[in-house]
Amino acid sequence: MNPTIDARGLSCPQPVILVMGRIREQRKGVIEILVDTDTAKENVSRAARSKGWEVDRIERDRTGYRIVIRKE
Protein backbone atom coordinates (compact mmCIF):
# COMPACT_ATOMS: atom_id res chain seq x y z
CA MET A 1 0.00 0.00 0.00
CA ASN A 2 1.28 3.43 -0.95
CA PRO A 3 1.58 6.10 1.70
CA THR A 4 -1.17 8.71 1.45
CA ILE A 5 -0.92 12.35 2.48
CA ASP A 6 -4.35 13.84 3.14
CA ALA A 7 -3.89 17.57 2.66
CA ARG A 8 -7.56 18.37 2.04
CA GLY A 9 -8.69 21.44 3.92
CA LEU A 10 -5.15 22.81 4.25
CA SER A 11 -4.15 26.06 2.59
CA CYS A 12 -0.90 26.53 0.75
CA PRO A 13 1.90 26.14 1.50
CA GLN A 14 0.90 23.36 3.97
CA PRO A 15 0.23 20.66 1.32
CA VAL A 16 3.60 21.36 -0.31
CA ILE A 17 5.40 21.29 3.06
CA LEU A 18 3.84 17.89 3.87
CA VAL A 19 4.78 16.44 0.48
CA MET A 20 8.34 17.77 0.63
CA GLY A 21 8.79 16.24 4.08
CA ARG A 22 7.59 12.84 2.82
CA ILE A 23 9.83 13.09 -0.27
CA ARG A 24 12.84 13.74 2.00
CA GLU A 25 11.96 10.70 4.13
CA GLN A 26 11.02 8.31 1.36
CA ARG A 27 13.42 9.29 -1.48
CA LYS A 28 11.80 6.88 -3.99
CA GLY A 29 8.69 4.83 -4.59
CA VAL A 30 5.07 5.98 -4.84
CA ILE A 31 3.23 8.62 -2.81
CA GLU A 32 -0.46 9.49 -3.06
CA ILE A 33 -1.59 13.01 -2.13
CA LEU A 34 -5.17 14.19 -1.60
CA VAL A 35 -5.87 17.91 -2.08
CA ASP A 36 -9.07 19.88 -2.54
CA THR A 37 -8.06 22.96 -4.56
CA ASP A 38 -6.63 23.64 -8.00
CA THR A 39 -3.89 25.74 -6.42
CA ALA A 40 -2.76 22.92 -4.14
CA LYS A 41 -2.87 20.47 -7.07
CA GLU A 42 -0.61 22.71 -9.16
CA ASN A 43 1.78 23.58 -6.33
CA VAL A 44 2.18 19.98 -5.13
CA SER A 45 2.77 18.74 -8.70
CA ARG A 46 5.34 21.46 -9.37
CA ALA A 47 7.17 20.80 -6.08
CA ALA A 48 7.33 17.04 -6.73
CA ARG A 49 8.71 17.57 -10.24
CA SER A 50 11.32 19.99 -8.89
CA LYS A 51 12.68 17.14 -6.73
CA GLY A 52 12.83 14.69 -9.64
CA TRP A 53 9.53 12.90 -8.96
CA GLU A 54 7.17 12.08 -11.83
CA VAL A 55 3.50 12.97 -11.58
CA ASP A 56 2.08 9.59 -12.53
CA ARG A 57 -1.57 10.65 -12.54
CA ILE A 58 -4.06 13.19 -11.26
CA GLU A 59 -7.64 12.06 -10.72
CA ARG A 60 -10.53 14.37 -9.94
CA ASP A 61 -13.24 13.20 -7.56
CA ARG A 62 -16.04 14.86 -5.64
CA THR A 63 -13.75 15.99 -2.81
CA GLY A 64 -10.87 17.31 -4.91
CA TYR A 65 -7.87 15.61 -6.47
CA ARG A 66 -5.84 12.45 -5.96
CA ILE A 67 -2.25 12.99 -7.13
CA VAL A 68 0.06 10.01 -7.49
CA ILE A 69 3.79 10.72 -7.74
CA ARG A 70 6.61 8.24 -8.24
CA LYS A 71 10.37 8.03 -8.38
CA GLU A 72 12.34 4.90 -9.24
N, CA, C and O atoms as a CHARMM CRD file, in Angstrom:
* protein
*
  288
    1    1 MET  N      0.83600  -1.19100   0.00000 PROA 1      0.00000
    2    1 MET  CA     0.00000   0.00000   0.00000 PROA 1      0.00000
    3    1 MET  C      0.87300   1.24400   0.00000 PROA 1      0.00000
    4    1 MET  O      1.84500   1.33700   0.75000 PROA 1      0.00000
    5    2 ASN  N      0.51900   2.18700  -0.84100 PROA 2      0.00000
    6    2 ASN  CA     1.28200   3.42600  -0.95100 PROA 2      0.00000
    7    2 ASN  C      0.90700   4.37600   0.17400 PROA 2      0.00000
    8    2 ASN  O     -0.25300   4.45000   0.57900 PROA 2      0.00000
    9    3 PRO  N      1.90100   5.10200   0.67400 PROA 3      0.00000
   10    3 PRO  CA     1.57900   6.09800   1.69800 PROA 3      0.00000
   11    3 PRO  C      0.68500   7.19100   1.10400 PROA 3      0.00000
   12    3 PRO  O      0.85400   7.59000  -0.04800 PROA 3      0.00000
   13    4 THR  N     -0.25600   7.66000   1.90100 PROA 4      0.00000
   14    4 THR  CA    -1.16700   8.71400   1.45300 PROA 4      0.00000
   15    4 THR  C     -1.03500   9.91500   2.37500 PROA 4      0.00000
   16    4 THR  O     -1.03500   9.79200   3.60000 PROA 4      0.00000
   17    5 ILE  N     -0.92300  11.08600   1.74500 PROA 5      0.00000
   18    5 ILE  CA    -0.92400  12.35000   2.47600 PROA 5      0.00000
   19    5 ILE  C     -2.27700  12.99200   2.22100 PROA 5      0.00000
   20    5 ILE  O     -2.61300  13.30300   1.07900 PROA 5      0.00000
   21    6 ASP  N     -3.05000  13.19200   3.27000 PROA 6      0.00000
   22    6 ASP  CA    -4.35000  13.84100   3.14200 PROA 6      0.00000
   23    6 ASP  C     -4.19500  15.31300   3.49800 PROA 6      0.00000
   24    6 ASP  O     -4.17400  15.69000   4.66900 PROA 6      0.00000
   25    7 ALA  N     -4.08700  16.13500   2.45700 PROA 7      0.00000
   26    7 ALA  CA    -3.88800  17.57400   2.66300 PROA 7      0.00000
   27    7 ALA  C     -5.15800  18.35300   2.34400 PROA 7      0.00000
   28    7 ALA  O     -5.10500  19.56700   2.14600 PROA 7      0.00000
   29    8 ARG  N     -6.29600  17.67000   2.29200 PROA 8      0.00000
   30    8 ARG  CA    -7.56500  18.36800   2.04200 PROA 8      0.00000
   31    8 ARG  C     -7.87000  19.28600   3.21700 PROA 8      0.00000
   32    8 ARG  O     -7.68400  18.92400   4.37800 PROA 8      0.00000
   33    9 GLY  N     -8.34200  20.48300   2.88400 PROA 9      0.00000
   34    9 GLY  CA    -8.68900  21.44400   3.92300 PROA 9      0.00000
   35    9 GLY  C     -7.51800  22.31000   4.36700 PROA 9      0.00000
   36    9 GLY  O     -7.70000  23.24100   5.15100 PROA 9      0.00000
   37   10 LEU  N     -6.32600  22.01400   3.87700 PROA 10     0.00000
   38   10 LEU  CA    -5.14800  22.80900   4.24600 PROA 10     0.00000
   39   10 LEU  C     -4.88200  23.84100   3.16700 PROA 10     0.00000
   40   10 LEU  O     -5.02300  23.55600   1.97800 PROA 10     0.00000
   41   11 SER  N     -4.49200  25.05100   3.58400 PROA 11     0.00000
   42   11 SER  CA    -4.15200  26.05600   2.59400 PROA 11     0.00000
   43   11 SER  C     -2.65700  26.04300   2.33600 PROA 11     0.00000
   44   11 SER  O     -1.85300  25.65300   3.18300 PROA 11     0.00000
   45   12 CYS  N     -2.31600  26.48700   1.13200 PROA 12     0.00000
   46   12 CYS  CA    -0.89900  26.52600   0.74700 PROA 12     0.00000
   47   12 CYS  C     -0.17900  27.51400   1.65000 PROA 12     0.00000
   48   12 CYS  O     -0.72300  28.56900   1.97500 PROA 12     0.00000
   49   13 PRO  N      1.03200  27.18400   2.05200 PROA 13     0.00000
   50   13 PRO  CA     1.90000  26.14000   1.50300 PROA 13     0.00000
   51   13 PRO  C      1.85800  24.80200   2.25700 PROA 13     0.00000
   52   13 PRO  O      2.71100  23.95000   2.00900 PROA 13     0.00000
   53   14 GLN  N      0.91000  24.59000   3.15600 PROA 14     0.00000
   54   14 GLN  CA     0.90300  23.36200   3.96600 PROA 14     0.00000
   55   14 GLN  C      0.94500  22.07100   3.15700 PROA 14     0.00000
   56   14 GLN  O      1.73500  21.19100   3.49900 PROA 14     0.00000
   57   15 PRO  N      0.13200  21.90000   2.08900 PROA 15     0.00000
   58   15 PRO  CA     0.22500  20.65800   1.32000 PROA 15     0.00000
   59   15 PRO  C      1.62700  20.42300   0.74900 PROA 15     0.00000
   60   15 PRO  O      2.12800  19.29800   0.76200 PROA 15     0.00000
   61   16 VAL  N      2.25000  21.48100   0.25200 PROA 16     0.00000
   62   16 VAL  CA     3.60200  21.36000  -0.30600 PROA 16     0.00000
   63   16 VAL  C      4.59800  20.98300   0.78700 PROA 16     0.00000
   64   16 VAL  O      5.46700  20.13800   0.57000 PROA 16     0.00000
   65   17 ILE  N      4.47900  21.59400   1.93800 PROA 17     0.00000
   66   17 ILE  CA     5.39600  21.28500   3.05500 PROA 17     0.00000
   67   17 ILE  C      5.27000  19.81200   3.45700 PROA 17     0.00000
   68   17 ILE  O      6.27900  19.14900   3.69800 PROA 17     0.00000
   69   18 LEU  N      4.04100  19.29900   3.53100 PROA 18     0.00000
   70   18 LEU  CA     3.83800  17.89300   3.87400 PROA 18     0.00000
   71   18 LEU  C      4.45700  16.96600   2.83000 PROA 18     0.00000
   72   18 LEU  O      5.11500  15.98500   3.17600 PROA 18     0.00000
   73   19 VAL  N      4.24200  17.27900   1.55500 PROA 19     0.00000
   74   19 VAL  CA     4.78200  16.44200   0.48000 PROA 19     0.00000
   75   19 VAL  C      6.30900  16.48400   0.47200 PROA 19     0.00000
   76   19 VAL  O      6.95700  15.44900   0.31500 PROA 19     0.00000
   77   20 MET  N      6.87600  17.65400   0.63600 PROA 20     0.00000
   78   20 MET  CA     8.34300  17.76900   0.63100 PROA 20     0.00000
   79   20 MET  C      8.96100  16.99400   1.79400 PROA 20     0.00000
   80   20 MET  O     10.02000  16.38500   1.64400 PROA 20     0.00000
   81   21 GLY  N      8.30300  17.01600   2.94200 PROA 21     0.00000
   82   21 GLY  CA     8.79100  16.23500   4.07600 PROA 21     0.00000
   83   21 GLY  C      8.77000  14.74500   3.77800 PROA 21     0.00000
   84   21 GLY  O      9.71900  14.03300   4.10600 PROA 21     0.00000
   85   22 ARG  N      7.69400  14.26600   3.15800 PROA 22     0.00000
   86   22 ARG  CA     7.59100  12.84200   2.82300 PROA 22     0.00000
   87   22 ARG  C      8.62600  12.46600   1.76400 PROA 22     0.00000
   88   22 ARG  O      9.22900  11.39600   1.84000 PROA 22     0.00000
   89   23 ILE  N      8.83600  13.34300   0.77700 PROA 23     0.00000
   90   23 ILE  CA     9.83400  13.08800  -0.26700 PROA 23     0.00000
   91   23 ILE  C     11.22100  12.95300   0.36500 PROA 23     0.00000
   92   23 ILE  O     11.99300  12.07200  -0.01200 PROA 23     0.00000
   93   24 ARG  N     11.53600  13.82000   1.32000 PROA 24     0.00000
   94   24 ARG  CA    12.83900  13.74300   1.99900 PROA 24     0.00000
   95   24 ARG  C     12.99300  12.42300   2.74800 PROA 24     0.00000
   96   24 ARG  O     14.07500  11.83600   2.76000 PROA 24     0.00000
   97   25 GLU  N     11.91200  11.95400   3.37500 PROA 25     0.00000
   98   25 GLU  CA    11.96100  10.70000   4.13200 PROA 25     0.00000
   99   25 GLU  C     12.00700   9.48500   3.21900 PROA 25     0.00000
  100   25 GLU  O     12.75400   8.54100   3.47600 PROA 25     0.00000
  101   26 GLN  N     11.22400   9.50400   2.16800 PROA 26     0.00000
  102   26 GLN  CA    11.01900   8.30800   1.35700 PROA 26     0.00000
  103   26 GLN  C     12.04000   8.15300   0.23300 PROA 26     0.00000
  104   26 GLN  O     12.47600   7.03600  -0.04600 PROA 26     0.00000
  105   27 ARG  N     12.42500   9.23500  -0.40900 PROA 27     0.00000
  106   27 ARG  CA    13.41700   9.28800  -1.47900 PROA 27     0.00000
  107   27 ARG  C     13.04000   8.60300  -2.77800 PROA 27     0.00000
  108   27 ARG  O     13.45600   9.06800  -3.83900 PROA 27     0.00000
  109   28 LYS  N     12.26100   7.50300  -2.74900 PROA 28     0.00000
  110   28 LYS  CA    11.79600   6.88200  -3.99200 PROA 28     0.00000
  111   28 LYS  C     10.56100   6.04800  -3.69300 PROA 28     0.00000
  112   28 LYS  O     10.21600   5.81100  -2.53500 PROA 28     0.00000
  113   29 GLY  N      9.90500   5.61000  -4.75400 PROA 29     0.00000
  114   29 GLY  CA     8.68600   4.82500  -4.58800 PROA 29     0.00000
  115   29 GLY  C      7.48100   5.59100  -5.08900 PROA 29     0.00000
  116   29 GLY  O      7.57400   6.36300  -6.04300 PROA 29     0.00000
  117   30 VAL  N      6.34200   5.37100  -4.43700 PROA 30     0.00000
  118   30 VAL  CA     5.07500   5.98100  -4.84200 PROA 30     0.00000
  119   30 VAL  C      4.45000   6.66700  -3.63300 PROA 30     0.00000
  120   30 VAL  O      4.43800   6.12100  -2.53000 PROA 30     0.00000
  121   31 ILE  N      3.93200   7.87100  -3.85700 PROA 31     0.00000
  122   31 ILE  CA     3.23400   8.62200  -2.81300 PROA 31     0.00000
  123   31 ILE  C      1.92700   9.12200  -3.41200 PROA 31     0.00000
  124   31 ILE  O      1.89800   9.61000  -4.54100 PROA 31     0.00000
  125   32 GLU  N      0.85800   8.99900  -2.65400 PROA 32     0.00000
  126   32 GLU  CA    -0.45800   9.49300  -3.06000 PROA 32     0.00000
  127   32 GLU  C     -0.78700  10.71300  -2.19900 PROA 32     0.00000
  128   32 GLU  O     -0.62000  10.68900  -0.98000 PROA 32     0.00000
  129   33 ILE  N     -1.25600  11.77500  -2.84800 PROA 33     0.00000
  130   33 ILE  CA    -1.59000  13.01000  -2.13200 PROA 33     0.00000
  131   33 ILE  C     -3.03400  13.39100  -2.45200 PROA 33     0.00000
  132   33 ILE  O     -3.44300  13.38400  -3.61300 PROA 33     0.00000
  133   34 LEU  N     -3.79600  13.72100  -1.42000 PROA 34     0.00000
  134   34 LEU  CA    -5.16500  14.18800  -1.59700 PROA 34     0.00000
  135   34 LEU  C     -5.21200  15.68300  -1.30200 PROA 34     0.00000
  136   34 LEU  O     -4.80100  16.12300  -0.22900 PROA 34     0.00000
  137   35 VAL  N     -5.71400  16.45800  -2.25600 PROA 35     0.00000
  138   35 VAL  CA    -5.87200  17.90900  -2.07900 PROA 35     0.00000
  139   35 VAL  C     -7.25800  18.30100  -2.56600 PROA 35     0.00000
  140   35 VAL  O     -7.90700  17.54500  -3.28900 PROA 35     0.00000
  141   36 ASP  N     -7.71000  19.48500  -2.16700 PROA 36     0.00000
  142   36 ASP  CA    -9.06700  19.88400  -2.54400 PROA 36     0.00000
  143   36 ASP  C     -9.16200  21.19300  -3.31100 PROA 36     0.00000
  144   36 ASP  O    -10.25800  21.71800  -3.50500 PROA 36     0.00000
  145   37 THR  N     -8.01700  21.73200  -3.75500 PROA 37     0.00000
  146   37 THR  CA    -8.06500  22.95800  -4.56000 PROA 37     0.00000
  147   37 THR  C     -7.15300  22.82800  -5.77500 PROA 37     0.00000
  148   37 THR  O     -6.19600  22.05400  -5.77600 PROA 37     0.00000
  149   38 ASP  N     -7.47400  23.60600  -6.81200 PROA 38     0.00000
  150   38 ASP  CA    -6.62700  23.63500  -8.00500 PROA 38     0.00000
  151   38 ASP  C     -5.23600  24.15800  -7.67000 PROA 38     0.00000
  152   38 ASP  O     -4.23600  23.66400  -8.19000 PROA 38     0.00000
  153   39 THR  N     -5.18200  25.15800  -6.80000 PROA 39     0.00000
  154   39 THR  CA    -3.89100  25.74000  -6.42500 PROA 39     0.00000
  155   39 THR  C     -3.00000  24.70000  -5.76300 PROA 39     0.00000
  156   39 THR  O     -1.82500  24.57700  -6.11100 PROA 39     0.00000
  157   40 ALA  N     -3.54600  23.95700  -4.81700 PROA 40     0.00000
  158   40 ALA  CA    -2.75900  22.91800  -4.14100 PROA 40     0.00000
  159   40 ALA  C     -2.32200  21.84900  -5.13600 PROA 40     0.00000
  160   40 ALA  O     -1.18900  21.37300  -5.07100 PROA 40     0.00000
  161   41 LYS  N     -3.20800  21.46400  -6.05500 PROA 41     0.00000
  162   41 LYS  CA    -2.86500  20.46800  -7.07400 PROA 41     0.00000
  163   41 LYS  C     -1.66200  20.93600  -7.89100 PROA 41     0.00000
  164   41 LYS  O     -0.71400  20.17800  -8.09600 PROA 41     0.00000
  165   42 GLU  N     -1.70300  22.17300  -8.35200 PROA 42     0.00000
  166   42 GLU  CA    -0.60700  22.70800  -9.16400 PROA 42     0.00000
  167   42 GLU  C      0.69100  22.84000  -8.35900 PROA 42     0.00000
  168   42 GLU  O      1.76300  22.46700  -8.83500 PROA 42     0.00000
  169   43 ASN  N      0.58700  23.37200  -7.14300 PROA 43     0.00000
  170   43 ASN  CA     1.78100  23.58000  -6.33100 PROA 43     0.00000
  171   43 ASN  C      2.43900  22.27300  -5.90700 PROA 43     0.00000
  172   43 ASN  O      3.66500  22.16400  -5.92300 PROA 43     0.00000
  173   44 VAL  N      1.64000  21.28400  -5.52800 PROA 44     0.00000
  174   44 VAL  CA     2.18400  19.97900  -5.13200 PROA 44     0.00000
  175   44 VAL  C      2.84700  19.30900  -6.33400 PROA 44     0.00000
  176   44 VAL  O      3.94300  18.76300  -6.20900 PROA 44     0.00000
  177   45 SER  N      2.19700  19.34500  -7.48900 PROA 45     0.00000
  178   45 SER  CA     2.76500  18.73500  -8.69600 PROA 45     0.00000
  179   45 SER  C      4.08800  19.39500  -9.06900 PROA 45     0.00000
  180   45 SER  O      5.06200  18.71000  -9.38300 PROA 45     0.00000
  181   46 ARG  N      4.12100  20.70900  -9.03500 PROA 46     0.00000
  182   46 ARG  CA     5.33900  21.45600  -9.37100 PROA 46     0.00000
  183   46 ARG  C      6.46400  21.13500  -8.39100 PROA 46     0.00000
  184   46 ARG  O      7.60400  20.92500  -8.80400 PROA 46     0.00000
  185   47 ALA  N      6.15100  21.09700  -7.10100 PROA 47     0.00000
  186   47 ALA  CA     7.16700  20.80400  -6.08000 PROA 47     0.00000
  187   47 ALA  C      7.73200  19.39700  -6.26000 PROA 47     0.00000
  188   47 ALA  O      8.94100  19.19800  -6.15000 PROA 47     0.00000
  189   48 ALA  N      6.86800  18.42100  -6.53400 PROA 48     0.00000
  190   48 ALA  CA     7.33100  17.04300  -6.73400 PROA 48     0.00000
  191   48 ALA  C      8.26700  16.95700  -7.94000 PROA 48     0.00000
  192   48 ALA  O      9.32900  16.33800  -7.87100 PROA 48     0.00000
  193   49 ARG  N      7.86400  17.58000  -9.03400 PROA 49     0.00000
  194   49 ARG  CA     8.71100  17.57000 -10.24000 PROA 49     0.00000
  195   49 ARG  C     10.06500  18.23300  -9.96800 PROA 49     0.00000
  196   49 ARG  O     11.09200  17.78700 -10.48000 PROA 49     0.00000
  197   50 SER  N     10.06300  19.28700  -9.17000 PROA 50     0.00000
  198   50 SER  CA    11.32200  19.99300  -8.89000 PROA 50     0.00000
  199   50 SER  C     12.31600  19.11800  -8.13500 PROA 50     0.00000
  200   50 SER  O     13.51800  19.38400  -8.15400 PROA 50     0.00000
  201   51 LYS  N     11.81900  18.07000  -7.46900 PROA 51     0.00000
  202   51 LYS  CA    12.68000  17.14300  -6.73400 PROA 51     0.00000
  203   51 LYS  C     12.92700  15.85200  -7.50600 PROA 51     0.00000
  204   51 LYS  O     13.44700  14.88300  -6.95300 PROA 51     0.00000
  205   52 GLY  N     12.55200  15.84000  -8.78900 PROA 52     0.00000
  206   52 GLY  CA    12.82800  14.69300  -9.63500 PROA 52     0.00000
  207   52 GLY  C     11.77900  13.59600  -9.60200 PROA 52     0.00000
  208   52 GLY  O     12.01000  12.50100 -10.11600 PROA 52     0.00000
  209   53 TRP  N     10.61900  13.87700  -9.00000 PROA 53     0.00000
  210   53 TRP  CA     9.52800  12.89800  -8.95700 PROA 53     0.00000
  211   53 TRP  C      8.63300  13.11100 -10.17400 PROA 53     0.00000
  212   53 TRP  O      8.44800  14.24000 -10.62800 PROA 53     0.00000
  213   54 GLU  N      8.08400  12.02600 -10.69400 PROA 54     0.00000
  214   54 GLU  CA     7.17200  12.08100 -11.82800 PROA 54     0.00000
  215   54 GLU  C      5.73900  12.11500 -11.30500 PROA 54     0.00000
  216   54 GLU  O      5.38100  11.37500 -10.38800 PROA 54     0.00000
  217   55 VAL  N      4.92400  12.98600 -11.90600 PROA 55     0.00000
  218   55 VAL  CA     3.50000  12.97300 -11.58000 PROA 55     0.00000
  219   55 VAL  C      2.87900  11.88400 -12.44300 PROA 55     0.00000
  220   55 VAL  O      2.67800  12.06500 -13.64400 PROA 55     0.00000
  221   56 ASP  N      2.58000  10.75900 -11.82000 PROA 56     0.00000
  222   56 ASP  CA     2.08100   9.58700 -12.52600 PROA 56     0.00000
  223   56 ASP  C      0.64600   9.80500 -13.00600 PROA 56     0.00000
  224   56 ASP  O      0.31300   9.48800 -14.14700 PROA 56     0.00000
  225   57 ARG  N     -0.19800  10.34700 -12.12800 PROA 57     0.00000
  226   57 ARG  CA    -1.56900  10.64700 -12.53700 PROA 57     0.00000
  227   57 ARG  C     -2.22700  11.61500 -11.55200 PROA 57     0.00000
  228   57 ARG  O     -1.84600  11.71900 -10.38700 PROA 57     0.00000
  229   58 ILE  N     -3.21900  12.30600 -12.07100 PROA 58     0.00000
  230   58 ILE  CA    -4.05900  13.19100 -11.26400 PROA 58     0.00000
  231   58 ILE  C     -5.49800  12.82300 -11.57700 PROA 58     0.00000
  232   58 ILE  O     -5.92600  12.87900 -12.73000 PROA 58     0.00000
  233   59 GLU  N     -6.24100  12.44500 -10.54500 PROA 59     0.00000
  234   59 GLU  CA    -7.64400  12.06100 -10.71700 PROA 59     0.00000
  235   59 GLU  C     -8.52100  13.03600  -9.94800 PROA 59     0.00000
  236   59 GLU  O     -8.23900  13.37600  -8.79900 PROA 59     0.00000
  237   60 ARG  N     -9.57700  13.47400 -10.59300 PROA 60     0.00000
  238   60 ARG  CA   -10.53100  14.37100  -9.93700 PROA 60     0.00000
  239   60 ARG  C    -11.66400  13.52800  -9.36200 PROA 60     0.00000
  240   60 ARG  O    -12.16500  12.61300 -10.01700 PROA 60     0.00000
  241   61 ASP  N    -12.06000  13.84300  -8.13900 PROA 61     0.00000
  242   61 ASP  CA   -13.24200  13.19900  -7.56000 PROA 61     0.00000
  243   61 ASP  C    -14.09500  14.26800  -6.88900 PROA 61     0.00000
  244   61 ASP  O    -13.80500  15.45700  -7.01500 PROA 61     0.00000
  245   62 ARG  N    -15.11900  13.87000  -6.19600 PROA 62     0.00000
  246   62 ARG  CA   -16.04500  14.86500  -5.64100 PROA 62     0.00000
  247   62 ARG  C    -15.46300  15.67700  -4.49800 PROA 62     0.00000
  248   62 ARG  O    -16.02000  16.71600  -4.14400 PROA 62     0.00000
  249   63 THR  N    -14.35700  15.23400  -3.91100 PROA 63     0.00000
  250   63 THR  CA   -13.75000  15.98600  -2.80700 PROA 63     0.00000
  251   63 THR  C    -12.48200  16.72500  -3.21700 PROA 63     0.00000
  252   63 THR  O    -11.86700  17.39200  -2.38600 PROA 63     0.00000
  253   64 GLY  N    -12.08300  16.62100  -4.47000 PROA 64     0.00000
  254   64 GLY  CA   -10.87200  17.30800  -4.91300 PROA 64     0.00000
  255   64 GLY  C    -10.06800  16.47900  -5.88600 PROA 64     0.00000
  256   64 GLY  O    -10.58600  16.00700  -6.89800 PROA 64     0.00000
  257   65 TYR  N     -8.78300  16.30300  -5.56600 PROA 65     0.00000
  258   65 TYR  CA    -7.86900  15.60800  -6.47200 PROA 65     0.00000
  259   65 TYR  C     -7.05300  14.56200  -5.72800 PROA 65     0.00000
  260   65 TYR  O     -6.70400  14.72900  -4.55900 PROA 65     0.00000
  261   66 ARG  N     -6.76100  13.48600  -6.43600 PROA 66     0.00000
  262   66 ARG  CA    -5.83800  12.45300  -5.96500 PROA 66     0.00000
  263   66 ARG  C     -4.63900  12.51800  -6.89800 PROA 66     0.00000
  264   66 ARG  O     -4.75900  12.25500  -8.09400 PROA 66     0.00000
  265   67 ILE  N     -3.48200  12.86900  -6.34600 PROA 67     0.00000
  266   67 ILE  CA    -2.25200  12.99000  -7.12800 PROA 67     0.00000
  267   67 ILE  C     -1.36000  11.81800  -6.75200 PROA 67     0.00000
  268   67 ILE  O     -1.14000  11.55000  -5.57100 PROA 67     0.00000
  269   68 VAL  N     -0.85300  11.12700  -7.75100 PROA 68     0.00000
  270   68 VAL  CA     0.06400  10.01200  -7.49300 PROA 68     0.00000
  271   68 VAL  C      1.40600  10.38800  -8.11600 PROA 68     0.00000
  272   68 VAL  O      1.50800  10.64600  -9.31500 PROA 68     0.00000
  273   69 ILE  N      2.43800  10.40900  -7.25700 PROA 69     0.00000
  274   69 ILE  CA     3.78600  10.72300  -7.74400 PROA 69     0.00000
  275   69 ILE  C      4.66900   9.49600  -7.54100 PROA 69     0.00000
  276   69 ILE  O      4.41700   8.67100  -6.66200 PROA 69     0.00000
  277   70 ARG  N      5.71100   9.39000  -8.37200 PROA 70     0.00000
  278   70 ARG  CA     6.61000   8.24100  -8.24000 PROA 70     0.00000
  279   70 ARG  C      8.03000   8.61700  -8.61500 PROA 70     0.00000
  280   70 ARG  O      8.26900   9.53400  -9.40100 PROA 70     0.00000
  281   71 LYS  N      8.95500   7.89000  -8.03500 PROA 71     0.00000
  282   71 LYS  CA    10.37000   8.03400  -8.37700 PROA 71     0.00000
  283   71 LYS  C     11.00300   6.66300  -8.22700 PROA 71     0.00000
  284   71 LYS  O     10.87200   6.01800  -7.18700 PROA 71     0.00000
  285   72 GLU  N     11.68700   6.22300  -9.26700 PROA 72     0.00000
  286   72 GLU  CA    12.34200   4.89900  -9.24500 PROA 72     0.00000
  287   72 GLU  C     13.73600   5.00800  -8.67100 PROA 72     0.00000
  288   72 GLU  O     14.44200   4.00400  -8.57000 PROA 72     0.00000
